[in-house]
């Protein structure tokens, strides 16, 4: 099977957090492709990679970056596939990642990025959201997403 979700991050230093998106999708049985590419440091390679995604069967793109986090917006500017942005806490983050949150979420009208929470929770939720998008056309996957949600509820109720 070819990957249906592509995960891209701005630096190898983002890997620990963005790995949670990949793990979450793996637990739901969704194949992913993972790349490190930067909107600022490797803009041409980023464009070339994005140009290949739709024809290779990718349906959702997850982008994680910190600081002046333009990666998700840059990717969204190059494709009409749904883009999920994960703001990350970079070593020089302002206000715990508020810099990355605003850089990711404040897209101009017409070019959306579905922005999730900063850091680990956001990365995991990006994986779940990508699966939910795919599940609108995949009943088996929809069942696995429901089971994951029920598992969470059971844990809370078990105290
Ligand atoms: C961003 O700058 C990356 O996404 C990362 O979160 C942050 C720091 O990158 P490095 O300097 O560690 O490569 O572009």
Backbone and ligand atoms as CSV (ligand in chain L), in Angstrom:
chain,resi,resn,atom,element,x,y,z
A,1,UNK,N,N,0.854,-1.212,0.000
A,1,UNK,CA,C,0.000,0.000,0.000
A,1,UNK,C,C,0.881,1.250,0.000
A,2,UNK,N,N,0.492,2.263,-0.743
A,2,UNK,CA,C,1.258,3.511,-0.716
A,2,UNK,C,C,0.741,4.369,0.440
A,3,UNK,N,N,1.615,5.219,0.993
A,3,UNK,CA,C,1.197,6.032,2.144
A,3,UNK,C,C,0.047,6.969,1.796
A,4,UNK,N,N,-0.924,7.073,2.709
A,4,UNK,CA,C,-2.056,7.988,2.501
A,4,UNK,C,C,-1.860,9.294,3.251
A,5,UNK,N,N,-0.910,9.292,4.200
A,5,UNK,CA,C,-0.600,10.518,4.953
A,5,UNK,C,C,0.889,10.805,4.832
A,6,UNK,N,N,1.230,12.057,4.555
A,6,UNK,CA,C,2.625,12.484,4.549
A,6,UNK,C,C,2.858,13.386,5.752
A,7,UNK,N,N,3.951,13.100,6.464
A,7,UNK,CA,C,4.332,13.925,7.616
A,7,UNK,C,C,5.648,14.604,7.271
A,8,UNK,N,N,5.674,15.926,7.392
A,8,UNK,CA,C,6.915,16.653,7.124
A,8,UNK,C,C,7.211,17.557,8.310
A,9,UNK,N,N,8.491,17.657,8.645
A,9,UNK,CA,C,8.899,18.531,9.761
A,9,UNK,C,C,10.090,19.367,9.326
A,10,UNK,N,N,10.233,20.535,9.976
A,10,UNK,CA,C,11.227,21.500,9.534
A,10,UNK,C,C,12.651,21.148,9.869
A,11,UNK,N,N,12.852,20.262,10.859
A,11,UNK,CA,C,14.203,19.932,11.306
A,11,UNK,C,C,14.189,18.534,11.926
A,12,UNK,N,N,15.341,17.882,11.877
A,12,UNK,CA,C,15.454,16.584,12.554
A,12,UNK,C,C,15.194,16.751,14.053
A,13,UNK,N,N,15.408,17.968,14.569
A,13,UNK,CA,C,15.174,18.193,16.004
A,13,UNK,C,C,13.681,18.157,16.357
A,14,UNK,N,N,12.816,18.101,15.349
A,14,UNK,CA,C,11.361,18.011,15.588
A,14,UNK,C,C,10.878,16.563,15.699
A,15,UNK,N,N,11.804,15.628,15.493
A,15,UNK,CA,C,11.408,14.234,15.323
A,15,UNK,C,C,10.713,13.620,16.554
A,16,UNK,N,N,11.191,13.950,17.755
A,16,UNK,CA,C,10.606,13.318,18.952
A,16,UNK,C,C,9.113,13.638,19.038
A,17,UNK,N,N,8.762,14.891,18.787
A,17,UNK,CA,C,7.344,15.269,18.867
A,17,UNK,C,C,6.563,14.756,17.669
A,18,UNK,N,N,7.086,14.938,16.468
A,18,UNK,CA,C,6.321,14.557,15.276
A,18,UNK,C,C,6.193,13.040,15.144
A,19,UNK,N,N,7.088,12.308,15.822
A,19,UNK,CA,C,6.962,10.852,15.855
A,19,UNK,C,C,5.629,10.416,16.458
A,20,UNK,N,N,5.048,11.260,17.325
A,20,UNK,CA,C,3.769,10.918,17.949
A,20,UNK,C,C,2.641,10.899,16.916
A,21,UNK,N,N,2.736,11.752,15.904
A,21,UNK,CA,C,1.728,11.732,14.824
A,21,UNK,C,C,1.848,10.401,14.063
A,22,UNK,N,N,3.087,10.021,13.772
A,22,UNK,CA,C,3.313,8.772,13.030
A,22,UNK,C,C,2.868,7.567,13.848
A,23,UNK,N,N,3.203,7.584,15.155
A,23,UNK,CA,C,2.805,6.458,16.041
A,23,UNK,C,C,1.289,6.314,16.100
A,24,UNK,N,N,0.611,7.443,16.220
A,24,UNK,CA,C,-0.851,7.427,16.317
A,24,UNK,C,C,-1.460,6.852,15.048
A,25,UNK,N,N,-0.947,7.282,13.905
A,25,UNK,CA,C,-1.467,6.766,12.635
A,25,UNK,C,C,-1.130,5.287,12.479
A,26,UNK,N,N,0.061,4.901,12.937
A,26,UNK,CA,C,0.452,3.484,12.872
A,26,UNK,C,C,-0.508,2.625,13.681
A,27,UNK,N,N,-0.881,3.122,14.878
A,27,UNK,CA,C,-1.804,2.378,15.740
A,27,UNK,C,C,-3.168,2.221,15.082
A,28,UNK,N,N,-3.497,3.134,14.171
A,28,UNK,CA,C,-4.789,3.063,13.463
A,28,UNK,C,C,-4.651,2.348,12.118
A,29,UNK,N,N,-3.452,1.847,11.852
A,29,UNK,CA,C,-3.247,1.067,10.627
A,29,UNK,C,C,-3.120,1.911,9.368
A,30,UNK,N,N,-2.704,3.167,9.535
A,30,UNK,CA,C,-2.545,4.057,8.376
A,30,UNK,C,C,-1.054,4.194,8.037
A,31,UNK,N,N,-0.720,3.897,6.793
A,31,UNK,CA,C,0.677,3.991,6.368
A,31,UNK,C,C,1.068,5.458,6.155
A,32,UNK,N,N,2.271,5.822,6.613
A,32,UNK,CA,C,2.714,7.213,6.483
A,32,UNK,C,C,4.079,7.297,5.813
A,33,UNK,N,N,4.318,8.461,5.232
A,33,UNK,CA,C,5.646,8.802,4.714
A,33,UNK,C,C,6.152,9.958,5.558
A,34,UNK,N,N,7.422,9.918,5.954
A,34,UNK,CA,C,7.955,10.962,6.836
A,34,UNK,C,C,9.170,11.615,6.184
A,35,UNK,N,N,9.175,12.950,6.158
A,35,UNK,CA,C,10.315,13.671,5.575
A,35,UNK,C,C,10.712,14.842,6.474
A,36,UNK,N,N,11.984,15.213,6.410
A,36,UNK,CA,C,12.459,16.460,7.012
A,36,UNK,C,C,12.758,17.416,5.861
A,37,UNK,N,N,12.016,18.511,5.804
A,37,UNK,CA,C,12.199,19.528,4.758
A,37,UNK,C,C,11.800,20.860,5.374
A,38,UNK,N,N,12.490,21.917,4.976
A,38,UNK,CA,C,12.246,23.207,5.620
A,38,UNK,C,C,11.754,24.253,4.619
A,39,UNK,N,N,10.750,25.020,5.058
A,39,UNK,CA,C,10.243,26.111,4.215
A,39,UNK,C,C,11.337,27.150,3.962
A,40,UNK,N,N,12.236,27.306,4.931
A,40,UNK,CA,C,13.255,28.359,4.827
A,40,UNK,C,C,14.593,27.848,4.322
A,41,UNK,N,N,14.944,26.605,4.767
A,41,UNK,CA,C,16.288,26.108,4.434
A,41,UNK,C,C,16.325,25.296,3.143
A,42,UNK,N,N,15.187,24.671,2.784
A,42,UNK,CA,C,15.173,23.838,1.563
A,42,UNK,C,C,13.875,24.093,0.774
A,43,UNK,N,N,13.604,25.347,0.401
A,43,UNK,CA,C,12.309,25.637,-0.234
A,43,UNK,C,C,12.105,24.905,-1.558
A,44,UNK,N,N,13.167,24.753,-2.349
A,44,UNK,CA,C,12.979,24.103,-3.660
A,44,UNK,C,C,12.699,22.613,-3.503
A,45,UNK,N,N,13.448,21.969,-2.596
A,45,UNK,CA,C,13.209,20.535,-2.359
A,45,UNK,C,C,11.804,20.323,-1.798
A,46,UNK,N,N,11.345,21.269,-0.975
A,46,UNK,CA,C,9.993,21.162,-0.411
A,46,UNK,C,C,8.961,21.193,-1.545
A,47,UNK,N,N,9.095,22.136,-2.447
A,47,UNK,CA,C,8.144,22.256,-3.567
A,47,UNK,C,C,8.172,20.978,-4.429
A,48,UNK,N,N,9.360,20.496,-4.718
A,48,UNK,CA,C,9.460,19.289,-5.566
A,48,UNK,C,C,8.760,18.109,-4.898
A,49,UNK,N,N,8.940,17.969,-3.589
A,49,UNK,CA,C,8.318,16.855,-2.868
A,49,UNK,C,C,6.794,17.003,-2.847
A,50,UNK,N,N,6.311,18.200,-2.523
A,50,UNK,CA,C,4.848,18.413,-2.470
A,50,UNK,C,C,4.225,18.085,-3.824
A,51,UNK,N,N,4.908,18.451,-4.889
A,51,UNK,CA,C,4.373,18.208,-6.244
A,51,UNK,C,C,4.143,16.719,-6.544
A,52,UNK,N,N,4.812,15.830,-5.815
A,52,UNK,CA,C,4.673,14.386,-6.081
A,52,UNK,C,C,3.534,13.740,-5.285
A,53,UNK,N,N,3.026,14.433,-4.254
A,53,UNK,CA,C,2.216,13.741,-3.242
A,53,UNK,C,C,0.881,13.227,-3.774
A,54,UNK,N,N,0.123,14.089,-4.418
A,54,UNK,CA,C,-1.241,13.703,-4.816
A,54,UNK,C,C,-1.221,12.519,-5.780
A,55,UNK,N,N,-0.311,12.548,-6.738
A,55,UNK,CA,C,-0.276,11.453,-7.723
A,55,UNK,C,C,0.205,10.151,-7.085
A,56,UNK,N,N,0.917,10.245,-5.974
A,56,UNK,CA,C,1.372,9.023,-5.288
A,56,UNK,C,C,0.345,8.487,-4.298
A,57,UNK,N,N,-0.821,9.152,-4.187
A,57,UNK,CA,C,-1.899,8.611,-3.355
A,57,UNK,C,C,-2.008,9.211,-1.976
A,58,UNK,N,N,-1.150,10.197,-1.659
A,58,UNK,CA,C,-1.254,10.869,-0.353
A,58,UNK,C,C,-2.524,11.713,-0.346
A,59,UNK,N,N,-3.271,11.670,0.770
A,59,UNK,CA,C,-4.546,12.381,0.850
A,59,UNK,C,C,-4.556,13.478,1.921
A,60,UNK,N,N,-3.647,13.391,2.895
A,60,UNK,CA,C,-3.563,14.398,3.962
A,60,UNK,C,C,-2.084,14.641,4.261
A,61,UNK,N,N,-1.741,15.903,4.519
A,61,UNK,CA,C,-0.350,16.249,4.850
A,61,UNK,C,C,-0.316,16.862,6.250
A,62,UNK,N,N,0.586,16.357,7.084
A,62,UNK,CA,C,0.795,16.911,8.430
A,62,UNK,C,C,2.157,17.599,8.439
A,63,UNK,N,N,2.179,18.849,8.896
A,63,UNK,CA,C,3.420,19.630,8.895
A,63,UNK,C,C,3.723,20.120,10.304
A,64,UNK,N,N,4.921,19.854,10.791
A,64,UNK,CA,C,5.312,20.335,12.109
A,64,UNK,C,C,6.534,21.225,12.014
A,65,UNK,N,N,6.452,22.397,12.652
A,65,UNK,CA,C,7.607,23.294,12.674
A,65,UNK,C,C,7.509,24.211,13.885
A,66,UNK,N,N,8.669,24.716,14.306
A,66,UNK,CA,C,8.711,25.623,15.448
A,66,UNK,C,C,9.184,27.003,15.039
A,67,UNK,N,N,9.143,27.937,15.974
A,67,UNK,CA,C,9.618,29.299,15.704
A,67,UNK,C,C,8.758,30.013,14.675
A,68,UNK,N,N,9.416,30.589,13.658
A,68,UNK,CA,C,8.688,31.221,12.544
A,68,UNK,C,C,8.191,30.080,11.659
A,69,UNK,N,N,7.099,29.463,12.109
A,69,UNK,CA,C,6.681,28.158,11.566
A,69,UNK,C,C,5.857,28.328,10.296
A,70,UNK,N,N,6.541,28.488,9.187
A,70,UNK,CA,C,5.864,28.726,7.907
A,70,UNK,C,C,5.692,27.466,7.084
A,71,UNK,N,N,6.143,26.321,7.630
A,71,UNK,CA,C,6.149,25.095,6.816
A,71,UNK,C,C,4.743,24.697,6.366
A,72,UNK,N,N,3.789,24.651,7.302
A,72,UNK,CA,C,2.433,24.221,6.931
A,72,UNK,C,C,1.828,25.184,5.907
A,73,UNK,N,N,2.033,26.467,6.107
A,73,UNK,CA,C,1.499,27.454,5.176
A,73,UNK,C,C,2.145,27.338,3.806
A,74,UNK,N,N,3.442,27.107,3.787
A,74,UNK,CA,C,4.142,26.965,2.506
A,74,UNK,C,C,3.618,25.734,1.769
A,75,UNK,N,N,3.432,24.634,2.494
A,75,UNK,CA,C,2.905,23.419,1.862
A,75,UNK,C,C,1.485,23.678,1.350
A,76,UNK,N,N,0.663,24.314,2.188
A,76,UNK,CA,C,-0.732,24.591,1.776
A,76,UNK,C,C,-0.793,25.470,0.531
A,77,UNK,N,N,0.212,26.322,0.352
A,77,UNK,CA,C,0.233,27.205,-0.824
A,77,UNK,C,C,0.506,26.430,-2.109
A,78,UNK,N,N,1.019,25.196,-1.954
A,78,UNK,CA,C,1.451,24.413,-3.125
A,78,UNK,C,C,0.505,23.283,-3.490
A,79,UNK,N,N,-0.544,23.068,-2.698
A,79,UNK,CA,C,-1.430,21.916,-2.930
A,79,UNK,C,C,-2.829,22.226,-2.427
A,80,UNK,N,N,-3.830,21.499,-2.953
A,80,UNK,CA,C,-5.181,21.604,-2.376
A,80,UNK,C,C,-5.504,20.375,-1.523
A,81,UNK,N,N,-4.535,19.510,-1.271
A,81,UNK,CA,C,-4.743,18.450,-0.272
A,81,UNK,C,C,-4.909,19.120,1.098
A,82,UNK,N,N,-5.705,18.501,2.004
A,82,UNK,CA,C,-5.827,19.102,3.338
A,82,UNK,C,C,-4.491,19.081,4.089
A,83,UNK,N,N,-4.184,20.211,4.712
A,83,UNK,CA,C,-2.919,20.364,5.447
A,83,UNK,C,C,-3.229,20.609,6.920
A,84,UNK,N,N,-2.607,19.806,7.781
A,84,UNK,CA,C,-2.732,19.972,9.229
A,84,UNK,C,C,-1.400,20.506,9.748
A,85,UNK,N,N,-1.454,21.609,10.498
A,85,UNK,CA,C,-0.226,22.212,11.017
A,85,UNK,C,C,-0.062,21.936,12.506
A,86,UNK,N,N,1.140,21.501,12.867
A,86,UNK,CA,C,1.461,21.264,14.282
A,86,UNK,C,C,2.512,22.296,14.710
A,87,UNK,N,N,2.126,23.266,15.554
A,87,UNK,CA,C,3.126,24.224,16.044
A,87,UNK,C,C,4.021,23.548,17.096
A,88,UNK,N,N,5.324,23.733,16.962
A,88,UNK,CA,C,6.252,23.060,17.877
A,88,UNK,C,C,7.007,24.075,18.734
A,89,UNK,N,N,7.544,23.589,19.838
A,89,UNK,CA,C,8.312,24.450,20.754
A,89,UNK,C,C,9.778,24.365,20.344
A,90,UNK,N,N,10.292,25.405,19.705
A,90,UNK,CA,C,11.699,25.394,19.291
A,90,UNK,C,C,12.572,25.813,20.467
A,91,UNK,N,N,13.893,25.593,20.381
A,91,UNK,CA,C,14.764,25.946,21.515
A,91,UNK,C,C,14.660,27.417,21.919
A,92,UNK,N,N,14.393,28.300,20.972
A,92,UNK,CA,C,14.272,29.726,21.310
A,92,UNK,C,C,12.816,30.195,21.283
A,93,UNK,N,N,11.903,29.290,21.599
A,93,UNK,CA,C,10.467,29.593,21.524
A,93,UNK,C,C,10.095,30.787,22.401
A,94,UNK,N,N,9.110,31.526,21.918
A,94,UNK,CA,C,8.550,32.623,22.708
A,94,UNK,C,C,7.240,32.132,23.322
A,95,UNK,N,N,7.084,32.324,24.626
A,95,UNK,CA,C,5.850,31.987,25.344
A,95,UNK,C,C,5.413,30.544,25.077
A,96,UNK,N,N,6.356,29.614,25.183
A,96,UNK,CA,C,6.022,28.187,25.110
A,96,UNK,C,C,5.506,27.734,23.760
A,97,UNK,N,N,5.882,28.451,22.690
A,97,UNK,CA,C,5.456,28.019,21.347
A,97,UNK,C,C,4.367,28.894,20.753
A,98,UNK,N,N,4.048,29.993,21.441
A,98,UNK,CA,C,3.045,30.926,20.902
A,98,UNK,C,C,3.486,31.475,19.537
A,99,UNK,N,N,4.805,31.643,19.385
A,99,UNK,CA,C,5.337,32.105,18.089
A,99,UNK,C,C,4.933,31.141,16.973
A,100,UNK,N,N,5.158,29.842,17.199
A,100,UNK,CA,C,4.851,28.830,16.166
A,100,UNK,C,C,3.344,28.703,15.965
A,101,UNK,N,N,2.589,28.805,17.060
A,101,UNK,CA,C,1.128,28.705,16.955
A,101,UNK,C,C,0.588,29.798,16.030
A,102,UNK,N,N,1.003,31.031,16.283
A,102,UNK,CA,C,0.483,32.142,15.468
A,102,UNK,C,C,0.991,32.044,14.029
A,103,UNK,N,N,2.246,31.647,13.855
A,103,UNK,CA,C,2.795,31.520,12.494
A,103,UNK,C,C,2.063,30.450,11.699
A,104,UNK,N,N,1.570,29.432,12.384
A,104,UNK,CA,C,0.895,28.318,11.694
A,104,UNK,C,C,-0.577,28.635,11.454
A,105,UNK,N,N,-1.229,29.219,12.449
A,105,UNK,CA,C,-2.693,29.340,12.386
A,105,UNK,C,C,-3.165,30.552,11.583
A,106,UNK,N,N,-2.371,31.610,11.537
A,106,UNK,CA,C,-2.860,32.874,10.974
A,106,UNK,C,C,-2.686,32.927,9.457
A,107,UNK,N,N,-3.306,31.977,8.783
A,107,UNK,CA,C,-3.206,31.915,7.317
A,107,UNK,C,C,-4.147,32.928,6.673
A,108,UNK,N,N,-3.778,33.424,5.507
A,108,UNK,CA,C,-4.694,34.328,4.814
A,108,UNK,C,C,-5.908,33.573,4.285
A,109,UNK,N,N,-7.022,34.268,4.179
A,109,UNK,CA,C,-8.259,33.669,3.665
A,109,UNK,C,C,-7.989,33.008,2.308
A,110,UNK,N,N,-8.489,31.788,2.163
A,110,UNK,CA,C,-8.354,31.091,0.885
A,110,UNK,C,C,-7.330,29.978,0.893
A,111,UNK,N,N,-6.414,30.004,1.875
A,111,UNK,CA,C,-5.371,28.962,1.937
A,111,UNK,C,C,-5.335,28.416,3.371
A,112,UNK,N,N,-6.246,27.466,3.683
A,112,UNK,CA,C,-6.363,27.034,5.077
A,112,UNK,C,C,-5.278,26.062,5.529
A,113,UNK,N,N,-4.956,26.172,6.819
A,113,UNK,CA,C,-4.167,25.149,7.520
A,113,UNK,C,C,-4.952,24.805,8.776
A,114,UNK,N,N,-5.317,23.538,8.931
A,114,UNK,CA,C,-6.033,23.090,10.130
A,114,UNK,C,C,-4.998,22.954,11.239
A,115,UNK,N,N,-5.009,23.917,12.154
A,115,UNK,CA,C,-3.938,23.981,13.157
A,115,UNK,C,C,-4.368,23.328,14.465
A,116,UNK,N,N,-3.518,22.451,14.972
A,116,UNK,CA,C,-3.802,21.742,16.230
A,116,UNK,C,C,-2.978,22.372,17.359
A,117,UNK,N,N,-3.062,21.790,18.541
A,117,UNK,CA,C,-2.387,22.352,19.720
A,117,UNK,C,C,-0.865,22.298,19.565
A,118,UNK,N,N,-0.184,23.091,20.371
A,118,UNK,CA,C,1.280,23.136,20.356
A,118,UNK,C,C,1.851,21.849,20.975
A,119,UNK,N,N,2.851,21.287,20.315
A,119,UNK,CA,C,3.646,20.216,20.913
A,119,UNK,C,C,3.033,18.832,20.826
A,120,UNK,N,N,3.320,18.013,21.859
A,120,UNK,CA,C,2.998,16.575,21.813
A,120,UNK,C,C,1.508,16.296,21.594
A,121,UNK,N,N,0.632,17.008,22.328
A,121,UNK,CA,C,-0.812,16.762,22.170
A,121,UNK,C,C,-1.238,17.099,20.755
A,122,UNK,N,N,-0.688,18.176,20.218
A,122,UNK,CA,C,-1.022,18.567,18.851
A,122,UNK,C,C,-0.561,17.535,17.842
A,123,UNK,N,N,0.633,17.000,18.030
A,123,UNK,CA,C,1.155,16.002,17.084
A,123,UNK,C,C,0.283,14.746,17.094
A,124,UNK,N,N,-0.074,14.281,18.284
A,124,UNK,CA,C,-0.943,13.097,18.377
A,124,UNK,C,C,-2.312,13.401,17.764
A,125,UNK,N,N,-2.848,14.579,18.069
A,125,UNK,CA,C,-4.162,14.939,17.513
A,125,UNK,C,C,-4.113,15.110,16.002
A,126,UNK,N,N,-2.983,15.563,15.482
A,126,UNK,CA,C,-2.848,15.679,14.018
A,126,UNK,C,C,-2.982,14.292,13.385
A,127,UNK,N,N,-2.399,13.299,14.033
A,127,UNK,CA,C,-2.530,11.932,13.517
A,127,UNK,C,C,-3.981,11.469,13.540
A,128,UNK,N,N,-4.671,11.750,14.647
A,128,UNK,CA,C,-6.081,11.333,14.750
A,128,UNK,C,C,-6.926,12.091,13.732
A,129,UNK,N,N,-6.693,13.386,13.599
A,129,UNK,CA,C,-7.479,14.187,12.637
A,129,UNK,C,C,-7.257,13.707,11.206
A,130,UNK,N,N,-6.025,13.396,10.868
A,130,UNK,CA,C,-5.743,12.869,9.517
A,130,UNK,C,C,-6.505,11.560,9.306
A,131,UNK,N,N,-6.511,10.711,10.322
A,131,UNK,CA,C,-7.234,9.429,10.213
A,131,UNK,C,C,-8.733,9.691,10.073
A,132,UNK,N,N,-9.252,10.662,10.813
A,132,UNK,CA,C,-10.687,10.977,10.718
A,132,UNK,C,C,-11.049,11.482,9.325
A,133,UNK,N,N,-10.160,12.253,8.718
A,133,UNK,CA,C,-10.413,12.740,7.349
A,133,UNK,C,C,-10.458,11.551,6.393
A,134,UNK,N,N,-9.479,10.663,6.506
A,134,UNK,CA,C,-9.456,9.476,5.632
A,134,UNK,C,C,-10.665,8.585,5.904
A,135,UNK,N,N,-11.082,8.537,7.154
A,135,UNK,CA,C,-12.171,7.631,7.551
A,135,UNK,C,C,-13.516,8.033,6.959
A,136,UNK,N,N,-13.638,9.266,6.462
A,136,UNK,CA,C,-14.906,9.649,5.827
A,136,UNK,C,C,-15.171,8.799,4.581
A,137,UNK,N,N,-14.099,8.191,4.048
A,137,UNK,CA,C,-14.279,7.326,2.885
A,137,UNK,C,C,-13.759,5.917,3.124
A,138,UNK,N,N,-13.665,5.511,4.397
A,138,UNK,CA,C,-13.062,4.212,4.711
A,138,UNK,C,C,-13.717,3.704,6.006
A,139,UNK,N,N,-14.731,2.870,5.855
A,139,UNK,CA,C,-15.519,2.427,7.010
A,139,UNK,C,C,-14.688,1.621,8.016
A,140,UNK,N,N,-13.733,0.828,7.519
A,140,UNK,CA,C,-12.889,0.043,8.434
A,140,UNK,C,C,-12.066,0.960,9.324
A,141,UNK,N,N,-11.490,1.981,8.703
A,141,UNK,CA,C,-10.696,2.949,9.472
A,141,UNK,C,C,-11.597,3.717,10.443
A,142,UNK,N,N,-12.796,4.071,9.999
A,142,UNK,CA,C,-13.740,4.772,10.891
A,142,UNK,C,C,-13.997,3.927,12.140
A,143,UNK,N,N,-14.106,2.635,11.964
A,143,UNK,CA,C,-14.318,1.737,13.102
A,143,UNK,C,C,-13.123,1.760,14.052
A,144,UNK,N,N,-11.918,1.792,13.480
A,144,UNK,CA,C,-10.719,1.813,14.343
A,144,UNK,C,C,-10.626,3.139,15.099
A,145,UNK,N,N,-11.016,4.239,14.460
A,145,UNK,CA,C,-10.998,5.542,15.152
A,145,UNK,C,C,-12.005,5.522,16.305
A,146,UNK,N,N,-13.198,4.939,16.054
A,146,UNK,CA,C,-14.219,4.875,17.119
A,146,UNK,C,C,-13.708,4.033,18.286
A,147,UNK,N,N,-13.053,2.909,17.956
A,147,UNK,CA,C,-12.527,2.029,19.011
A,147,UNK,C,C,-11.484,2.763,19.846
A,148,UNK,N,N,-10.630,3.553,19.182
A,148,UNK,CA,C,-9.611,4.323,19.918
A,148,UNK,C,C,-10.296,5.298,20.881
A,149,UNK,N,N,-11.328,5.982,20.391
A,149,UNK,CA,C,-12.054,6.946,21.222
A,149,UNK,C,C,-12.715,6.237,22.414
A,150,UNK,N,N,-13.296,5.063,22.159
A,150,UNK,CA,C,-13.956,4.320,23.245
A,150,UNK,C,C,-12.936,3.866,24.286
A,151,UNK,N,N,-11.747,3.510,23.812
A,151,UNK,CA,C,-10.674,3.105,24.730
A,151,UNK,C,C,-10.296,4.246,25.664
A,152,UNK,N,N,-10.247,5.452,25.120
A,152,UNK,CA,C,-9.922,6.623,25.951
A,152,UNK,C,C,-10.988,6.830,27.013
A,153,UNK,N,N,-12.253,6.729,26.595
A,153,UNK,CA,C,-13.355,6.927,27.540
A,153,UNK,C,C,-13.307,5.873,28.641
A,154,UNK,N,N,-13.029,4.643,28.245
A,154,UNK,CA,C,-12.979,3.557,29.236
A,154,UNK,C,C,-11.904,3.820,30.269
A,155,UNK,N,N,-10.745,4.347,29.811
A,155,UNK,CA,C,-9.643,4.656,30.745
A,155,UNK,C,C,-10.067,5.732,31.739
A,156,UNK,N,N,-10.737,6.768,31.248
A,156,UNK,CA,C,-11.167,7.861,32.130
A,156,UNK,C,C,-12.157,7.308,33.170
A,157,UNK,N,N,-13.103,6.514,32.697
A,157,UNK,CA,C,-14.158,6.007,33.600
A,157,UNK,C,C,-13.592,5.013,34.615
A,158,UNK,N,N,-12.508,4.321,34.227
A,158,UNK,CA,C,-11.891,3.358,35.151
A,158,UNK,C,C,-11.112,4.075,36.257
A,159,UNK,N,N,-10.932,5.409,36.085
A,159,UNK,CA,C,-10.235,6.214,37.093
A,159,UNK,C,C,-8.760,5.912,37.105
L,1,LIG,C1,C,12.207,25.191,12.771
L,1,LIG,O1,O,13.137,25.707,13.642
L,1,LIG,C2,C,12.200,23.713,12.994
L,1,LIG,O2,O,10.945,23.194,12.687
L,1,LIG,C3,C,12.530,23.565,14.452
L,1,LIG,O3,O,11.382,23.424,15.247
L,1,LIG,C4,C,13.227,24.870,14.788
L,1,LIG,C5,C,14.678,24.674,15.159
L,1,LIG,O4,O,15.337,23.967,14.139
L,1,LIG,P1,P,16.879,23.544,14.306
L,1,LIG,O5,O,17.649,24.821,14.425
L,1,LIG,O6,O,16.941,22.657,15.519
L,1,LIG,O7,O,17.220,22.772,13.046
L,1,LIG,O8,O,12.496,25.473,11.447
